[in-house]
């Protein structure tokens, strides 16, 4: 197996493990720790073999993990990094990527207690999600928007 193949495989493996832990009900502290380290490891591997698109997706994933564990400060930090890079390479991203960029910012604001801003951003993400071209992509994005930790944000 070549060097790049190893990084691609490890990035994908850590990504999938992180998703399984994100979706798990009643995660243990050890599993939460694995999820946090795993999402960072996934991005580290994708930074070796991927480009800016993979970096945006990895930063989003890290923001999502920190939101899920209730860390508004780190969720906000990675959501902002994701947004800045996404704005620089927006023409390279898929329509659903931009929904996730807004979702990361919305969720981070919700976890940080900025409910007014979170509500506005979540509504923007929902509107954008409804405009995603591929039916399957649209369904996945809408399901992601309705799941996970949104703190005290209702609706």
Secondary structure as UniProt FT lines:
FT   HELIX           3..23
FT   HELIX           29..49
FT   HELIX           52..68
FT   TURN            69..70
FT   HELIX           72..88
FT   HELIX           90..92
FT   HELIX           95..112
FT   HELIX           115..130
FT   HELIX           135..145
FT   TURN            151..152
//
